[in-house]
């Protein structure tokens, strides 16, 4: 019996494909997966603004469709991955959610607060199916999936990513590490690690609650918004805007006056806030504001 763990049976597929501008074949093939991953990553920005405004971040499918598909908004990993999983499930892909630990060059063990997907495509001519890592919710996400194989690499635009298998990603846990090529240092940067232990919507609820509410969460104290392009990454951290170019590793950073933050979100990230939220963001200077009632 076919399972719909991610509510793919009730997913508004047409609205999703229209939102990301996908017009390709609707079949669970590697070619379709690559095109979907690229379209999603380039179309839907990463943002934590609901957390900044002190509001809940619901992960049920109607709420995700309302926010990410019918509004000019984005979300963070749990929102992106839940939405992408529903779309893939509806199209007939084999979908398993996974949990990762952010590294970004750090040695300490951080909690499993990153969400990603293991995706199996339909059998090919020889009868074999291929397995892929899909990571559409990291902000500076790979533009395309990587085959889940030791040493797999993918290049798209100026971005270069690599997967490697490790016997211990954390003590006693076998897993995988996703790295990106950093032109400025001429080396690979470990972005996050993960295991293949399946995750379910209830697990995402737990991680989502920590990310949205815990005082040690990096998303609680300030705005954090990202949008990736083939040749650059826009990052808003508080009111500091950075444009990173992976081709040569250069970074340009400037502060945006608080009153200009809503306009910058629209022009640089494709995020438009309504009047009250725009005014609240401008008044906050990108820092946490009192919960909305």
The 8 nearest C-alpha neighbors of each residue, nearest first, counted from 0:
[[1, 2, 3, 4, 8, 91, 93, 88],
 [0, 2, 3, 4, 91, 88, 8, 93],
 [3, 1, 4, 0, 5, 88, 6, 8],
 [2, 4, 6, 5, 7, 8, 1, 88],
 [3, 5, 6, 2, 7, 199, 200, 85],
 [4, 6, 85, 3, 7, 84, 81, 88],
 [7, 5, 3, 8, 9, 4, 85, 10],
 [6, 8, 85, 89, 10, 88, 9, 5],
 [7, 9, 6, 10, 89, 3, 88, 85],
 [10, 8, 7, 6, 11, 89, 85, 60],
 [9, 11, 7, 12, 8, 85, 6, 86],
 [12, 10, 14, 13, 15, 9, 64, 86],
 [11, 13, 15, 14, 10, 16, 86, 89],
 [12, 14, 16, 15, 11, 17, 18, 10],
 [15, 13, 17, 12, 16, 11, 18, 68],
 [16, 14, 12, 18, 17, 13, 68, 19],
 [15, 17, 21, 13, 19, 18, 14, 20],
 [16, 18, 20, 14, 15, 19, 13, 21],
 [19, 17, 15, 16, 20, 68, 14, 42],
 [18, 20, 16, 42, 38, 17, 39, 21],
 [21, 19, 17, 18, 16, 22, 38, 42],
 [22, 20, 16, 19, 23, 17, 38, 35],
 [21, 23, 20, 24, 16, 17, 25, 19],
 [24, 22, 21, 25, 31, 34, 35, 26],
 [23, 25, 26, 31, 22, 30, 27, 28],
 [26, 24, 23, 90, 27, 31, 22, 28],
 [25, 27, 28, 24, 90, 31, 91, 92],
 [28, 26, 92, 120, 121, 91, 90, 31],
 [29, 27, 31, 120, 30, 26, 121, 32],
 [28, 30, 32, 31, 120, 33, 27, 121],
 [31, 29, 33, 28, 32, 34, 27, 24],
 [32, 30, 34, 28, 33, 29, 35, 24],
 [33, 31, 29, 35, 34, 30, 36, 28],
 [32, 34, 36, 30, 143, 31, 35, 144],
 [33, 35, 31, 37, 32, 36, 38, 30],
 [36, 34, 32, 38, 37, 33, 39, 31],
 [37, 35, 33, 39, 143, 34, 38, 32],
 [36, 38, 142, 143, 34, 40, 35, 39],
 [37, 39, 35, 41, 19, 36, 40, 42],
 [40, 38, 42, 36, 19, 37, 41, 43],
 [39, 41, 37, 38, 135, 42, 43, 142],
 [40, 42, 38, 39, 227, 228, 43, 37],
 [41, 43, 39, 19, 40, 38, 44, 18],
 [44, 42, 73, 39, 40, 41, 45, 19],
 [45, 43, 73, 226, 225, 46, 42, 268],
 [44, 46, 74, 225, 138, 75, 73, 224],
 [45, 47, 224, 74, 75, 73, 48, 223],
 [48, 46, 50, 49, 223, 74, 75, 222],
 [47, 49, 51, 50, 46, 222, 52, 223],
 [48, 50, 52, 54, 51, 47, 53, 56],
 [51, 49, 53, 48, 52, 47, 211, 54],
 [50, 52, 287, 48, 49, 53, 222, 221],
 [53, 51, 49, 50, 288, 290, 54, 48],
 [54, 52, 290, 50, 51, 289, 291, 49],
 [53, 55, 49, 52, 50, 290, 56, 291],
 [54, 56, 57, 49, 50, 53, 211, 208],
 [55, 57, 49, 54, 58, 211, 50, 207],
 [58, 56, 59, 55, 62, 63, 78, 204],
 [57, 59, 78, 63, 60, 56, 62, 81],
 [60, 58, 62, 61, 57, 63, 81, 64],
 [59, 61, 63, 62, 64, 58, 82, 6],
 [62, 60, 64, 63, 59, 65, 58, 10],
 [63, 61, 65, 60, 64, 59, 66, 57],
 [64, 62, 60, 66, 65, 61, 67, 58],
 [65, 63, 68, 61, 62, 67, 66, 60],
 [64, 66, 62, 69, 63, 68, 67, 61],
 [67, 65, 63, 70, 64, 68, 69, 62],
 [68, 66, 72, 73, 64, 63, 70, 65],
 [67, 69, 64, 70, 65, 66, 18, 15],
 [68, 70, 65, 66, 67, 64, 71, 14],
 [71, 69, 66, 72, 68, 67, 65, 271],
 [72, 70, 270, 271, 269, 67, 69, 73],
 [71, 73, 270, 70, 67, 66, 271, 74],
 [74, 72, 44, 45, 43, 67, 46, 270],
 [75, 73, 46, 45, 78, 47, 79, 44],
 [74, 76, 45, 46, 78, 77, 136, 79],
 [75, 77, 136, 79, 78, 114, 80, 137],
 [78, 76, 80, 79, 114, 75, 81, 203],
 [77, 79, 81, 76, 75, 80, 74, 58],
 [80, 78, 76, 136, 82, 81, 77, 83],
 [79, 81, 83, 77, 82, 78, 76, 84],
 [82, 80, 84, 78, 79, 83, 77, 85],
 [83, 81, 85, 79, 80, 84, 78, 86],
 [82, 84, 80, 86, 85, 81, 79, 87],
 [85, 83, 87, 81, 86, 82, 80, 88],
 [84, 86, 7, 5, 88, 82, 83, 87],
 [87, 85, 83, 89, 84, 88, 7, 12],
 [88, 86, 90, 84, 92, 89, 85, 83],
 [87, 89, 7, 85, 91, 90, 92, 86],
 [88, 90, 7, 86, 87, 91, 8, 85],
 [91, 89, 87, 88, 92, 27, 26, 86],
 [90, 92, 88, 89, 27, 87, 93, 26],
 [93, 91, 27, 87, 88, 120, 90, 119],
 [92, 94, 119, 118, 120, 91, 88, 95],
 [95, 93, 118, 117, 92, 88, 84, 119],
 [96, 94, 117, 116, 197, 118, 97, 93],
 [95, 97, 116, 198, 197, 115, 117, 199],
 [98, 96, 115, 198, 197, 116, 114, 195],
 [99, 97, 114, 113, 111, 193, 115, 198],
 [100, 98, 193, 113, 111, 192, 114, 191],
 [101, 99, 111, 192, 191, 109, 110, 113],
 [100, 102, 191, 190, 103, 99, 109, 192],
 [101, 103, 191, 105, 190, 104, 189, 100],
 [104, 102, 190, 105, 189, 101, 188, 191],
 [103, 105, 102, 189, 188, 106, 190, 191],
 [106, 104, 102, 103, 107, 108, 101, 189],
 [105, 107, 108, 104, 102, 103, 109, 189],
 [108, 106, 105, 109, 102, 104, 169, 101],
 [107, 109, 106, 110, 169, 100, 102, 105],
 [108, 110, 100, 107, 101, 111, 102, 112],
 [111, 109, 112, 100, 108, 101, 99, 113],
 [112, 110, 100, 99, 98, 113, 109, 206],
 [111, 113, 206, 110, 100, 99, 114, 98],
 [112, 114, 99, 98, 111, 100, 76, 115],
 [115, 113, 98, 76, 77, 97, 99, 80],
 [114, 116, 134, 97, 96, 133, 80, 98],
 [117, 115, 96, 133, 97, 95, 132, 118],
 [116, 118, 132, 95, 131, 94, 96, 133],
 [119, 117, 94, 131, 93, 130, 116, 132],
 [120, 118, 130, 93, 129, 92, 131, 94],
 [121, 119, 28, 27, 92, 129, 128, 29],
 [120, 122, 27, 28, 128, 123, 119, 92],
 [123, 121, 128, 127, 126, 120, 124, 129],
 [122, 124, 126, 125, 127, 128, 121, 129],
 [125, 123, 126, 122, 127, 128, 121, 28],
 [124, 126, 123, 127, 122, 128, 121, 129],
 [125, 127, 122, 123, 124, 128, 121, 129],
 [128, 126, 122, 123, 125, 129, 124, 121],
 [129, 127, 122, 121, 120, 123, 119, 130],
 [128, 130, 120, 119, 127, 131, 146, 122],
 [131, 129, 119, 118, 147, 146, 120, 128],
 [130, 132, 146, 147, 118, 145, 117, 144],
 [131, 133, 117, 145, 144, 147, 116, 146],
 [134, 132, 144, 116, 115, 135, 131, 117],
 [133, 135, 115, 136, 140, 132, 116, 137],
 [134, 136, 140, 40, 133, 137, 79, 80],
 [137, 135, 76, 79, 138, 134, 75, 80],
 [138, 136, 140, 139, 76, 135, 134, 75],
 [137, 139, 45, 140, 225, 136, 226, 227],
 [140, 138, 137, 227, 141, 232, 225, 226],
 [139, 141, 137, 138, 135, 142, 134, 136],
 [142, 140, 143, 134, 139, 160, 144, 135],
 [141, 143, 37, 40, 140, 155, 36, 144],
 [142, 144, 37, 36, 33, 141, 145, 155],
 [145, 143, 133, 132, 33, 131, 36, 146],
 [146, 144, 132, 131, 147, 153, 151, 143],
 [145, 147, 131, 148, 130, 132, 151, 144],
 [146, 148, 131, 132, 130, 145, 149, 151],
 [149, 147, 151, 146, 150, 162, 163, 164],
 [148, 150, 163, 164, 151, 162, 147, 175],
 [149, 151, 163, 162, 148, 152, 161, 164],
 [152, 150, 162, 148, 149, 161, 146, 145],
 [153, 151, 161, 160, 150, 162, 145, 154],
 [152, 154, 160, 159, 145, 161, 155, 151],
 [155, 153, 159, 158, 160, 156, 152, 157],
 [156, 154, 158, 157, 142, 153, 159, 229],
 [155, 157, 229, 158, 230, 154, 159, 228],
 [156, 158, 246, 230, 245, 155, 229, 159],
 [159, 157, 155, 156, 154, 245, 160, 229],
 [158, 160, 154, 180, 179, 153, 157, 155],
 [161, 159, 179, 153, 152, 178, 180, 154],
 [160, 162, 152, 178, 151, 177, 179, 150],
 [163, 161, 177, 151, 150, 176, 149, 178],
 [162, 164, 149, 150, 176, 175, 165, 161],
 [163, 165, 175, 149, 174, 176, 166, 162],
 [166, 164, 167, 174, 175, 168, 173, 163],
 [165, 167, 173, 174, 168, 164, 172, 171],
 [168, 166, 173, 172, 169, 165, 170, 171],
 [167, 169, 174, 165, 173, 172, 192, 166],
 [168, 170, 167, 172, 171, 108, 173, 174],
 [171, 169, 172, 167, 168, 173, 166, 108],
 [170, 172, 167, 169, 173, 168, 166, 174],
 [173, 171, 167, 169, 170, 168, 174, 166],
 [174, 172, 167, 166, 168, 165, 194, 171],
 [175, 173, 194, 165, 168, 193, 164, 172],
 [174, 176, 164, 193, 192, 163, 165, 194],
 [177, 175, 192, 163, 162, 191, 178, 164],
 [176, 178, 162, 191, 190, 161, 189, 192],
 [179, 177, 189, 188, 161, 190, 160, 187],
 [178, 180, 160, 188, 187, 159, 181, 161],
 [179, 181, 187, 159, 186, 160, 182, 188],
 [182, 180, 186, 183, 185, 184, 187, 179],
 [181, 183, 248, 185, 247, 184, 180, 245],
 [182, 184, 248, 181, 185, 247, 249, 186],
 [185, 183, 186, 182, 181, 248, 187, 180],
 [186, 184, 182, 183, 181, 187, 180, 248],
 [187, 185, 184, 181, 180, 188, 182, 183],
 [186, 188, 180, 179, 178, 181, 189, 185],
 [189, 187, 178, 179, 190, 104, 180, 186],
 [188, 190, 178, 103, 104, 191, 177, 102],
 [191, 189, 103, 102, 178, 177, 188, 101],
 [192, 190, 101, 102, 100, 177, 176, 189],
 [191, 193, 176, 99, 100, 175, 177, 168],
 [194, 192, 99, 175, 174, 98, 100, 176],
 [193, 195, 174, 196, 175, 173, 98, 99],
 [194, 196, 197, 97, 174, 193, 117, 98],
 [195, 197, 194, 97, 198, 98, 96, 193],
 [198, 196, 97, 96, 95, 195, 199, 98],
 [199, 197, 96, 97, 202, 196, 98, 200],
 [198, 200, 202, 201, 203, 96, 197, 4],
 [201, 199, 203, 202, 204, 198, 5, 4],
 [200, 202, 204, 203, 199, 205, 198, 206],
 [203, 201, 199, 205, 204, 200, 198, 206],
 [202, 204, 200, 206, 205, 201, 207, 77],
 [203, 205, 201, 207, 202, 206, 208, 200],
 [204, 206, 208, 202, 203, 207, 209, 201],
 [207, 205, 203, 209, 208, 112, 204, 210],
 [206, 208, 204, 210, 205, 209, 203, 211],
 [209, 207, 211, 205, 206, 210, 212, 204],
 [210, 208, 213, 206, 207, 212, 211, 205],
 [209, 211, 207, 216, 208, 212, 213, 206],
 [212, 210, 208, 50, 209, 207, 219, 213],
 [213, 211, 209, 210, 208, 214, 219, 216],
 [212, 214, 209, 216, 215, 210, 211, 219],
 [213, 215, 216, 212, 219, 220, 217, 209],
 [216, 214, 213, 217, 219, 210, 218, 212],
 [215, 217, 210, 213, 218, 214, 219, 209],
 [216, 218, 219, 215, 220, 210, 221, 214],
 [219, 217, 216, 220, 221, 47, 210, 223],
 [218, 220, 216, 217, 221, 50, 211, 51],
 [221, 219, 287, 286, 218, 217, 51, 222],
 [222, 220, 286, 237, 287, 285, 219, 51],
 [221, 223, 237, 285, 236, 51, 48, 286],
 [222, 224, 236, 235, 46, 47, 221, 237],
 [223, 225, 46, 235, 45, 234, 222, 47],
 [226, 224, 234, 45, 138, 233, 44, 235],
 [225, 227, 44, 233, 268, 232, 45, 138],
 [226, 228, 232, 139, 41, 231, 233, 225],
 [227, 229, 231, 230, 232, 41, 226, 233],
 [230, 228, 156, 231, 157, 227, 155, 158],
 [229, 231, 157, 228, 156, 244, 245, 246],
 [232, 230, 244, 228, 243, 229, 245, 227],
 [231, 233, 227, 243, 242, 226, 228, 234],
 [232, 234, 242, 226, 225, 241, 227, 243],
 [235, 233, 225, 241, 224, 240, 236, 232],
 [234, 236, 240, 224, 223, 239, 237, 238],
 [237, 235, 223, 239, 238, 222, 234, 240],
 [238, 236, 285, 222, 221, 239, 286, 235],
 [237, 239, 285, 255, 254, 236, 284, 235],
 [240, 238, 254, 236, 235, 237, 253, 255],
 [239, 241, 235, 253, 252, 234, 254, 238],
 [242, 240, 252, 234, 251, 233, 243, 250],
 [241, 243, 233, 251, 250, 232, 234, 252],
 [244, 242, 250, 232, 231, 249, 241, 245],
 [243, 245, 231, 248, 249, 246, 230, 247],
 [246, 244, 248, 247, 157, 158, 231, 243],
 [247, 245, 157, 244, 248, 182, 230, 158],
 [246, 248, 182, 245, 249, 244, 183, 181],
 [249, 247, 183, 245, 182, 244, 246, 181],
 [248, 250, 244, 247, 243, 251, 183, 245],
 [251, 249, 243, 242, 241, 252, 244, 248],
 [250, 252, 242, 241, 243, 249, 253, 240],
 [253, 251, 241, 240, 250, 242, 239, 254],
 [252, 254, 240, 239, 255, 241, 251, 238],
 [255, 253, 239, 238, 240, 256, 252, 241],
 [254, 256, 238, 239, 257, 259, 260, 253],
 [257, 255, 259, 258, 254, 260, 238, 284],
 [258, 256, 284, 281, 260, 259, 255, 282],
 [257, 259, 281, 256, 260, 282, 261, 284],
 [260, 258, 257, 262, 256, 261, 263, 255],
 [259, 261, 263, 257, 262, 258, 281, 264],
 [262, 260, 264, 263, 277, 259, 265, 281],
 [261, 263, 265, 264, 259, 260, 266, 271],
 [264, 262, 260, 266, 265, 261, 267, 259],
 [265, 263, 268, 261, 270, 262, 267, 266],
 [264, 266, 269, 270, 271, 262, 263, 268],
 [265, 267, 263, 264, 269, 268, 262, 270],
 [268, 266, 264, 263, 265, 269, 233, 226],
 [267, 269, 264, 270, 265, 226, 266, 44],
 [268, 270, 265, 266, 267, 264, 271, 71],
 [271, 269, 265, 72, 71, 264, 268, 272],
 [272, 270, 265, 71, 269, 72, 264, 273],
 [273, 271, 277, 276, 274, 270, 261, 72],
 [272, 274, 276, 275, 277, 271, 278, 261],
 [273, 275, 277, 276, 278, 272, 279, 271],
 [276, 274, 278, 277, 273, 279, 272, 280],
 [277, 275, 279, 278, 273, 274, 272, 280],
 [278, 276, 274, 280, 272, 279, 275, 261],
 [277, 279, 281, 275, 276, 280, 282, 274],
 [278, 280, 276, 282, 277, 281, 283, 275],
 [281, 279, 283, 277, 282, 278, 276, 285],
 [280, 282, 258, 257, 278, 279, 283, 284],
 [283, 281, 279, 280, 284, 278, 257, 258],
 [282, 284, 280, 285, 286, 281, 279, 288],
 [285, 283, 257, 286, 281, 282, 238, 280],
 [284, 286, 237, 222, 283, 238, 221, 280],
 [287, 285, 221, 283, 284, 220, 237, 222],
 [286, 288, 51, 220, 221, 52, 283, 285],
 [287, 289, 52, 283, 51, 290, 286, 53],
 [288, 290, 53, 291, 52, 287, 51, 292],
 [291, 289, 53, 52, 54, 292, 288, 51],
 [290, 292, 53, 289, 52, 54, 288, 276],
 [291, 290, 54, 289, 53, 52, 55, 288]]
